[in-house]
């Protein structure tokens, strides 16, 4: 059964490469972002990374993104960046609209200047909190208002980070949990000196693959305990790696090792596996997870893979989007080809007047073209945009 998208819509203004026009983009279960280098695809994922930091330490997240001056569109000091999110709170069975606006106070200090959360599409509109006259106000269900205590006020931190009480503030708490659960995989390192080739601590978490891939061995060990998932994992591994027969994850002295068993019962340790094999194992752990996090971002998952694996990758992405929401960037026309029958999954990312603009493809408008060409061919020839020339 297909799950509803965690994030139904997003509008970004004056943040990174997104200018003040900020046209909203509707998001579906699967979103394949295409476009030339520096068009804003990675910046779109970076915005989702900032949302992830809102219920934790937003100021720290801004600092790690380069500081508030670098995050603002073109670095304009008087600019207010803003993000509007239409989110699906599945457990509460409701959709909410969240908005946050922030800018620079003084030379380098982050300041949240407005923030609000309200029910989406429920007349009359119900609020949960809002900013009034520079002060964040809690809105009770009976219409009463109360101010956040002064000692709780921090102009660089979100309400989502300070009100984590599911009994008294269920919508605020649920939205914070949703943002925290995002998994972003922007860049992976699989070279010979990569830590992913080392043994892993067996005490690490094994609910989801960590963003730095540091618990890959534990996740493979977990998958081995689920016969159905393990069969799928080995099926896709064997299709990719002809001699592979099994995966072993021995735990010795509290450390988890990764070994691929080849024909003839020869164990190949992680240190000797190819970069592509390790990347494929990581992708399988992410995309075959039976109960994945509600939103996953993958940047250029095709890197390091043989062209023959791209079709399977497309199938895995489509299948995984039945269970989670995927945001995927790619430069591969072969991967885009896999969505010829579902062009609405593709979002074209371009720069207009120096600002990033996102446009989802319309399948009906492409019907005549797609009778003669694949979607990747249309991209290469410039018919759907997202090209440098």
C-alpha angles and dihedrals in degrees: 000000000000115000122222115258113267091219113037097179142003134195120188125190131182093349126125105319095344113105133208095278091071103179110201119245123209114223127210134191091278123033119179110191116205131176143110124295114287092019092121106264093126090043089057090056090044088059089055087050090056090050087054089057096050095086090042119037111327094180090055091049091053090049092052089049089059103277131288094283092057094043096056116092107271088346095275105172096213095048124117114211116210137189125191119193130190102202133185113223097198099186092050091042094227141109121229137191115223124187131183128179124188141167145159124302112196115335103322111356121118116228128186103215100180137010133169143167125197140158114270120229098356112125118240092037113240120213130207100182138344142173116255123179091345094308125104111236128198114223116212121211090248090058097258120136129217131181124233110253113265093237088057094053116108116162091209098052131075127238085238090068095051104040108058101149114124093191099054100023106028097158094046092046094045093051090049091052090049093053092045091052095061114118117208122188103183101155135005131195118209102160124129092272094047117125089226087078091058127088114270131228108257091216093066120111118275103185094098136358109272116241091247091049088238094140099046092122093052092048091051088049089052092049090052089062092058108069096199095048092042091054090053092046093051092044092056093040092053091049088054099037109035098197095047116114105165146347122242124197105183117186112216124172091348094308127114118219127198118220131167114211114219129197111295091038093277112158116216112200122220092253089065099041118106121255089245093054093052091046090050091050090051091049091049091052090052099042100038096048106128094212106027127178114274096255131027128181121202123185115209097331090180093070113118094011126121112249090245089065095057095082091053090046090055091050091049092050092050092047094046090051087068088069104030142013115263130201108189130177120201145169092192117111087189090061091047088052088065089067097052090117092047106037091160087077089069122086118193115218119200141155117246116184088344095307129107115248125187124205126180116218119250111222094201092056090052098046097107093044094049091055087068106024140036120244091250091054091052089051093050092050093049098246096127100032127235093116131124094219 
